[in-house]
Amino acid sequence: MDRRAFLGAMAAGATALKATAATTERPLGETGVPLQGSEPLPLGPLPGGRYPDPHVESLKKAKGAFGQTGFPGFAGTMAVERLATGMRWAEGPVYFPAGRYLLFSDIPNNRIMRYCEDDGHLSVFRQPSMNSNGNTIDREGRLITCEHGGRRVTRTELDGSITVIADKYNGKKLNSPNDVAVASDGSIWFTDPIYGIGGNYEGIKEQPEQEKHNVYRVDPKSGDIKVVVDDFVEPNGITFSPDEKKLYVIDTGFPDGPDNPSHIRVFDVDVGGGKVSNSKVFAEMPKPSITDGMRADTDGNIWCSMGWGDQNEDGVRCYNSAGELLGKIHIPETVANLTFGGMFRNRLYICGSTSLYAVYTSATGTMKP
């Protein structure tokens, strides 16, 4: 090859490299790997379980209290069970009654897992999942997902295609959508803290573009995104009361500073108008523990996760609509999130760090998370 041909080939190669570099995307594969090298935690009822299970603790003592007259965590011959294990950080459970299966995120392993209720089979539903975190289901039975890696909220259509619901506000990227709730009018409400862009374990490290950590609403008709609350330190779990007159949002700001909140706030909400008002603290969490995710039952009780602090508090808490603590479910791991499932929505599914747990209750979860 003569000198002119050689230089021409080198120039063509450099141009190709530049084109390749220009189209390079962020990695979509695992940010972690499945747990290996240790004996998996045993499945089945937790050690020491009996009827009634001592892992379920009623704090509202009443004569003959067993069920709705006391703490609705009891359901006769029930026990807390470990259903599956091997995750690194289980989050965002959502139940699909049509298929009798539960989906939940394994954030660092960049996958959504599927647990089949009828035969106990665990499998990978989606990988990569863009480091999915919170999930829910809309009124049409479609999966709604918050993605750390994509910094967006997506909807999985019934044909399997994915629609981006929200990824920007005022022309700037969202931080890292965390949890989501869908109202009866189809509006999508989600929280946007910065956890998913703080490092390369639960997402991809990047700089935040939004000045504040907001709670957003997506209009069901226009698709417009607007801020409904802008004064959270780190907004996290979100859910509605059964009548959709109240909106509950968790603030997990405490790990960012000792004076920051670890509590649940409640608002009066106008779902159709997309407005909230009359903010107040619904329940304070015992620091250094925090709550992360929550769901409501049909009686208006709020069930929330507990972890990250005192291991004796790890598990689930249940508050009545007045903010009074009714009882606890003790889990041997930090709990991140939970949801009701089963044919009668009376089985509480619990995402606890490396494992998925469940317990039958005498409560009935609201029709949609």
Protein Blocks (a to p, Z undefined) as FASTA:
>chain_A
ZZklmmmmmmmmmmmmmmmmmmpccdfbdfbdcdehiacddedjdehiacddfkbccfbd
cehiacjklcfkbghjaddddfbghifbdghiacdfklopacdddfknopacdddfklop
acdfbdcehhpabdcddfkopacdddfklopaddddfkopacdfbfceehiacfbdfbdc
ddfkopacddddfklmmbcklmccdddfbfbdcdddddfklopacdfbfcbfbdcbdddd
fklpaccdddfklmnockbccddddddddfknopaehiacfbdcddfbdcfbdcddfkop
acdddehiafklgccddddfkopafbdcddfbdcfbdcdedjkopaccddehjaccdddd
fbdcdfbZZ
